[in-house]
Amino acid sequence: MDYLRGQGFRPELDEDGDIRIKYQMLNFIIFDNTSDENYLQIALPFIYEASDDKLIDALLACNEVCKGRKVVKGTMINNNAWLFFEVLIDKNPDYDDIIPRGLEMLVGARQYFYDQLNK
């Protein structure tokens, strides 16, 4: 939280202990992983809502994200596409190196998802 505030974010803690932030007008979630402090997971949720006739296309686009992007996973949750940035970190991580790059990777993967969906 201190790091995020220092970078100009206005982080909010939700009822699950997850941190919610905005970046480039998008909503992100940094998940509470206190059970594994060496794991960092940031999500870009609800990037696409698939109707039943577009579900296979969305699943294929998620698969392309998983294949075509480093450390970013795409998945469908209740017909909604989500992207996840997932990395293992050491005991003293340098968040200046990790968080900005993770957010940018998610933003780029979002566009990649849309590009794949529209092929």
N, C-alpha and C positions, 0 to 999 in steps of 0.2 A: 504494500500500500504506500509506504514512504517513497519507494522508487517511482511509482506511477505518479504520485502527486508532484514529485520533484521534476518530472518530465512534462508537467502541464496537463496531465489527465485528471479527471474528476472521478476516481474509482468509487463504486458503490458496492457494498457487501450485501449479498442477498441472503435469504433465510436458510439456504443450504451451505453458506460459508464461501460461496463462489464470488469472484470479483467481476463486476460488469463495468466495461469501459466503452467509450465511443472513440473511433479513429476513422478519419476520412468519411464521416457521416454514416458509418456502419457500426452495428452493435457487436461487441465481442464479449466472450466469457472466458475468464481465466479460472479454471477449476481448482477447487480446494483438494489438494492431494497430500494432505498431512500424513496419510498412511504410507506414502512413498515420497519423501521429500526430495528425492533425486529424479523426479519425473515432473515435467512441465507440460501441461495440456492447455492450449488456447483454442477456442472454437469460434467460428463464424457461422452462427445458426441461421436457419430459415432463408437460404439464398434462393431457393426455388421450391414452389409448391407444385407437385406433379398431379395432374388429373390422372384417373385410372388409365386412360389411353396413352399417356405420356410417361408412365412409370418406368417402362423398360428403357426408354430413351434416357431418362434421368439416371437410372442405375448404370447404364453404359457410360454416361458422361462421368459419373462418380468413379467408375473403374478406370477411365482414362486419366483422371486426376491422380489416382493412386499410382498408376504406372508412369505418368509423365512429370510428376512433381516430387521433389525431395521433401521428405519428412511431413508431407501434407496428405491427409486421408480424406476422401469424400465418402459419405454414407447417406443413406436414406433413413429417416426416422419419421414414421407415420406419414408417408408421402411428401415429406419435406427434406430437401437436400441440406446437409450440414457439411462444413469443412473443419478439419481438426489439424492443428500444428502440434506435433508430439515429439519431444526430445528428452533425452536423459541429461541431467546436469550434475555437476560436482557439488560438493558441500558448500563451496563459496562461489556461486555463479556470478558472472559479470553480466547483469541484466542489460547493460548498455549494448552488449553484443547480441543478446538473444531475443529480447522482446521486440525491439524495432524490426529486426529481420523477420521474426515470426509473423508479425502483423502484415508486413509487406508481402511475405510469401502467401499468406491467406488471401490478401487482396488480389494478387496475381493469379492464384489458383481459382478464385471466383470467376475472373474473366476467362480463364482457360476452360472452366466448366461450361460457361455460356457458349464459348466457341465450339466445344465438342458437341453440345446439345443442338447447335444449329447447323451441324454438318449434314 
